[in-house]
Amino acid sequence: MLSFISKRLLVAFLVCLTVSALSFGLMFVSGDPAIAIAGAGGRAEDAEAIRVAYGFDRPLVVQYLDWIGSALTGDLGQSIYFNVPVTEIIGNRAGVTLTLGFISFLVALVIAVPLGVAAALRPNGWIDRLALVIAVSGQAIPSFWLGLMAIVVFGVWYGWVPISGADTWQGYILPVIVLSYYAIPELMRITRSGMIDVLATDYVRAAKAKGLPMHLVISRHALRNAVLPLVSLAAVQLGQLLSGSIVIESVFALNGLGRLAWESLLRSDLPVVQAIILILSLLYVVLTTLADILNAVLDPRLRGSS
C-alpha cells in the first residue's frame, strides 16, 4: 500500500509541476505581456517600463522559478487591475465557488446513486426510462439555456427564488439545481452499470438464495462493489463542478472564482487568471489522487495494477 501511495504522490507531483508550467506560460500566450498590460493605446515607453517593473525582461526560466517559489509561500503576485494581492481577491471570491460546487455535488450524488440503483434493479422499467431521459437531457441541454429558463420560470414568472446574487441561501437554489443537473447523468450511469454487473455475480445470487432481504443484499453485498468506479468519477465530477462554474456564475451573477476569471480575462489581469487556473487545477489533482488512494483501500487488487 505504501508503494502504491508513493507512486500516486509522485504522479501527482509531476502533474502539479506540469500544471504550474502551463499556468505560468498563460502569461505569454497572447504575446508580450507588457504590451497587453499597457493596452491598445499604450506607448512603447509604457510597455518598456512595465516590462522592467514586472521583471518580464528576465529569462523565462528565472521568471518561472521566481513565480513558483513565491507561489509556494502563498504569494501569487499582484493584481494589475485592482492593485492588491491576488490571494486577497481570490480569498474574497472562493467561498461562493466552493459553496456552490460542494452543494451541487452533494445534491447530484444524493439523486444519482439511488436513481442508478433503482434503475439497475428493474432494467427497462419506468424508473430506468426516467433515468435515461434525465441522462440524455442533462448532457444535451446547454447549461446557459437551462439557467436562463430557470430564471424566467422560477424567478420572474413565479418569483419563488432570487434570480441573481448569493447574499442569502435562497440565491444558491437555482444555480445548484442547474449545476447538479449536469453531474447527475454520469454518476447515475456508472452506478446503474456497476449494480447490474454486481447483481449478476454468484455471491449476490447466493445471498438471494439464502433468503436474505433485497435491501440487505444491496447494502451488504452489492452496493460496496458497485460504487468502486463511482469513487474516481465522483472526484472528477467534483473537480469539474468547482472549476467549470464560469457559465453558471455569470448567468446568476455570483461573485465566485469562475466569474472572476472571466472578468480578469476581459481586463487582461493575467496574474489573477494564472492563480485561479493554478489553484483549481491543483485542487483537481488532489481530488483525483485521493480518489485513487481510496479506491486502492477499498479494492486491494488495484494496488497491484499500479
Buried (B, 14 or more C-beta within 10 A) or exposed (E): EEEBBEEBEEBBEEBBEEBBEBBBEBBBEEEEBBBBBBEEEBEEEBBBBBBEEBEBEEEEEEBBEEBBEEBEEEEBBBBBBBEEBBBEBBEEBBEBBBBBBBBBBEBBBEBBBEBBBBBBBEEEEEBBEEBBEBBEEBEEBEBEEBBBEBBEEBBEEEEEBBBBBBEEEEBBBBBBBBBBBBBBBBBBBBBBBBBBBBBEEEEBEEBBEEEBEEEEBBEEBBBEBBBBBBBBBBBBBBBBBBBBBBBBBBBBBBBBBBBBBBBBBEBBBBBBBBBBBBBBBBBBBBBBBBBBBBBBBEBEEBBEEE
